[in-house]
């Protein structure tokens, strides 16, 4: 190995999370053979504007600062529109927001941006160390109130309280129209939480760190890892 080759292989020792995520973002934007290059670039632009418009300068008396996000795209369970990966992902990156591309064929830019902003609020709670510690309070009351006011409501488990993902009229829809996002408010899956719970009383509930719940027959021991947050499922007390 020549000295020149060795120098190329040296990893920068002091690279920051922001620099790493910016480099990855630039790489994603430059790809001509990647299906998600265009939407990834748009989401990166939207995230800056959304943070400026809707994320408070303080959250529960703690200062906030916008991170550089990493965007991933993976088809997962049909009820999942997106997710925020707390701490570091499997590649060592922080601030990962994942979007389920299985919905791209029916979701407009407005809907995708609404999912993005929802996940950014999860990042906000992680950054300020205010995220709920209990799985039973996955979406904190503070987060729900803030999203209600913005116009992209959710309940404690994530499903919208109404059948639409974006309320019309709303501050969020005003932002989307001012930034020329395509589409109008779109349909959101109905809240099935109560139905699922009532049907599964005879089964054990297992949960992971990101709040996913699965009901398994009581006679079965469930040993599996969530493909969204990579944590092991635990039996809910």
Phi, psi and omega per residue, in radians:
X1 nan 2.232 3.140
X2 -1.362 2.873 3.122
X3 -1.118 -0.645 -3.138
X4 -1.119 -0.744 3.113
X5 -1.107 -0.738 3.140
X6 -1.063 -0.677 -3.135
X7 -1.164 -0.599 3.125
X8 -1.144 -0.607 -3.067
X9 -1.423 -0.159 -3.122
X10 -1.231 2.236 3.108
X11 -1.488 2.363 3.121
X12 -1.073 2.112 -3.006
X13 -1.289 -0.400 -3.015
X14 -1.995 0.421 -3.127
X15 -1.187 2.402 -3.109
X16 -1.636 2.909 3.069
X17 -1.053 -0.696 -3.135
X18 -1.096 -0.778 -3.141
X19 -1.134 -0.710 3.128
X20 -1.114 -0.815 -3.114
X21 -1.190 -0.613 3.074
X22 -1.134 -0.732 3.124
X23 -1.112 -0.744 3.118
X24 -1.135 -0.694 3.102
X25 -1.100 -0.745 3.106
X26 -1.104 -0.662 3.110
X27 -1.138 -0.795 3.117
X28 -1.046 -0.756 -3.112
X29 -1.113 -0.486 -3.057
X30 -1.480 -0.188 -3.044
X31 -1.301 2.255 3.113
X32 -1.707 -0.211 -3.091
X33 -1.999 0.434 -3.138
X34 -2.047 2.228 -3.052
X35 -1.054 -0.492 -2.961
X36 -1.823 0.216 -3.078
X37 -1.078 -0.778 -3.079
X38 -1.204 -0.811 -3.120
X39 -1.209 -0.575 3.087
X40 -1.099 -0.739 3.124
X41 -1.117 -0.739 3.127
X42 -1.141 -0.743 -3.129
X43 -1.100 -0.618 3.120
X44 -1.139 -0.703 3.098
X45 -1.204 -0.754 3.139
X46 -1.085 -0.684 -3.060
X47 -1.057 -0.628 3.126
X48 -1.157 -0.833 -3.116
X49 -1.198 -0.716 3.141
X50 -1.103 -0.718 3.123
X51 -1.102 -0.753 -3.123
X52 -1.127 -0.655 -3.043
X53 -1.470 -0.620 -2.922
X54 -2.133 -0.286 -3.127
X55 -1.571 2.166 -3.103
X56 -1.181 2.697 3.130
X57 -1.214 -0.420 3.048
X58 -2.326 2.503 3.102
X59 -2.264 1.971 -3.079
X60 0.951 0.814 3.076
X61 1.184 0.319 3.107
X62 -2.078 2.360 -3.093
X63 -1.171 2.584 3.133
X64 -2.014 2.655 3.112
X65 -2.575 2.254 -3.069
X66 -1.203 2.201 3.047
X67 -1.526 2.935 2.981
X68 -1.581 2.044 -3.045
X69 -1.483 2.708 2.958
X70 -1.899 2.293 -3.113
X71 -1.895 2.271 3.107
X72 -2.174 2.748 -3.079
X73 -2.376 2.029 -3.098
X74 -2.624 2.291 3.106
X75 -1.315 2.106 -3.140
X76 -2.196 -2.754 -3.106
X77 -0.939 2.475 -3.027
X78 -1.102 -0.361 -3.134
X79 -1.496 -0.098 -3.135
X80 -1.703 2.098 3.075
X81 -1.544 -0.606 3.137
X82 -2.912 3.064 3.097
X83 -2.691 2.756 2.986
X84 -2.016 2.255 -3.110
X85 -1.619 1.912 3.107
X86 -1.209 2.607 -3.139
X87 1.075 -2.548 -3.078
X88 -1.703 2.526 3.104
X89 -1.480 -2.997 -3.080
X90 -1.148 -0.269 3.109
X91 -1.766 0.009 3.125
X92 1.617 0.008 3.137
X93 -1.413 2.601 2.969
X94 -1.818 2.868 3.038
X95 1.090 0.836 3.098
X96 -1.536 2.249 2.986
X97 -2.020 2.152 -3.137
X98 -1.882 2.421 3.105
X99 -2.078 2.391 3.126
X100 -1.420 1.878 -3.095
X101 -1.258 -0.132 3.094
X102 -1.092 -0.282 3.130
X103 -1.748 -0.035 -3.052
X104 -1.048 -0.516 -3.080
X105 -1.234 -0.289 -3.135
X106 -2.215 -0.009 3.128
X107 -1.779 2.366 3.089
X108 -1.468 3.024 3.062
X109 -1.045 -0.639 3.138
X110 -1.076 -0.759 3.141
X111 -1.170 -0.725 3.130
X112 -1.111 -0.712 3.109
X113 -1.140 -0.592 3.098
X114 -1.152 -0.721 3.079
X115 -1.103 -0.741 3.123
X116 -1.017 -0.845 -3.114
X117 -1.120 -0.683 3.080
X118 -0.982 -0.831 -3.130
X119 -1.198 -0.513 3.092
X120 -1.137 -0.536 3.077
X121 -1.202 -0.558 3.019
X122 -1.113 -0.716 3.097
X123 -1.101 -0.709 3.119
X124 -0.994 -0.781 -3.114
X125 -1.203 -0.573 3.080
X126 -1.215 -0.778 -3.106
X127 -1.058 -0.665 -3.105
X128 -1.631 0.084 3.113
X129 0.984 0.772 3.141
X130 -2.144 0.175 -3.140
X131 -1.160 2.469 3.123
X132 -1.016 2.419 3.136
X133 -1.538 -0.264 -3.114
X134 -1.762 2.402 3.083
X135 -1.081 -0.493 -3.120
X136 -1.239 -0.131 3.116
X137 -2.264 0.888 -3.043
X138 -0.984 -0.817 3.036
X139 -1.819 1.933 -3.088
X140 -1.118 2.763 3.111
X141 -1.091 -0.596 3.123
X142 -1.138 -0.723 3.131
X143 -1.169 -0.742 -3.132
X144 -1.113 -0.720 3.126
X145 -1.124 -0.731 -3.134
X146 -1.126 -0.771 -3.122
X147 -1.216 -0.593 3.046
X148 -1.037 -0.801 -3.104
X149 -1.150 -0.576 -3.124
X150 -1.307 -0.586 3.131
X151 1.964 0.310 3.048
X152 -2.262 1.264 -2.976
X153 -1.162 2.680 3.038
X154 -2.551 2.891 3.019
X155 -1.885 -2.941 -3.047
X156 -1.086 -0.511 -3.077
X157 -1.728 -0.183 3.065
X158 2.111 -0.478 -3.120
X159 -1.244 2.529 3.130
X160 -1.139 2.580 3.126
X161 -1.342 -0.266 3.069
X162 -2.175 3.022 -3.055
X163 -1.392 -0.008 3.112
X164 -2.022 2.521 -3.136
X165 -1.310 -0.561 -3.110
X166 -2.147 2.265 3.140
X167 -1.458 2.424 3.138
X168 -2.186 2.048 0.067
X169 -1.490 2.820 3.120
X170 -2.893 2.760 3.063
X171 -1.012 -0.628 -3.135
X172 -1.158 -0.776 -3.128
X173 -1.139 -0.616 3.046
X174 -1.042 -0.792 3.113
X175 -1.048 -0.791 -3.096
X176 -1.073 -0.729 -3.128
X177 -1.242 -0.642 3.100
X178 -1.148 -0.496 -3.135
X179 -1.730 0.206 3.003
X180 1.072 0.644 3.029
X181 -1.333 2.514 -3.101
X182 -1.475 2.770 3.095
X183 1.648 3.013 3.060
X184 -2.160 -2.983 3.116
X185 -1.068 2.569 -3.033
X186 -2.209 2.907 -3.095
X187 -1.300 2.481 3.101
X188 -2.079 2.570 3.138
X189 -1.038 2.453 3.139
X190 -1.085 2.637 3.120
X191 -1.198 1.922 -3.103
X192 -1.811 0.145 -3.029
X193 -0.985 -0.913 -3.072
X194 -1.148 -0.654 3.130
X195 -1.111 -0.799 -3.130
X196 -1.072 -0.790 -3.101
X197 -1.103 -0.732 -3.107
X198 -1.158 -0.578 -3.127
X199 -1.365 -0.366 -2.989
X200 -1.882 0.331 -3.105
X201 -1.041 -0.478 -3.114
X202 -1.491 0.079 -3.108
X203 -2.099 2.789 3.073
X204 -1.434 2.539 3.107
X205 -1.779 2.316 3.075
X206 -2.109 2.494 -3.105
X207 -2.370 2.815 3.064
X208 -2.090 -3.097 -3.054
X209 -1.184 -0.514 -3.094
X210 -1.492 -0.018 3.054
X211 1.783 -0.067 3.100
X212 -1.103 2.357 3.108
X213 -2.113 2.392 3.121
X214 -2.295 2.371 -3.135
X215 -1.840 2.168 -3.051
X216 -2.162 2.553 3.100
X217 -0.917 2.446 -3.052
X218 -1.058 -0.418 -3.104
X219 -1.418 -0.085 -3.057
X220 -1.893 2.351 3.003
X221 -1.627 2.098 -3.014
X222 -1.630 2.049 -3.132
X223 -2.170 1.708 -3.061
X224 -2.711 2.855 3.133
X225 -2.057 2.391 3.126
X226 -1.194 2.305 -3.134
X227 -1.445 0.015 3.077
X228 -1.683 -0.902 -3.079
X229 -1.894 -0.052 3.088
X230 1.108 0.357 3.077
X231 -1.723 2.739 -3.130
X232 -1.363 2.413 3.085
X233 -1.205 2.388 3.110
X234 -2.079 2.597 3.111
X235 -1.256 2.303 3.138
X236 -1.358 2.329 -3.124
X237 -1.180 nan nan
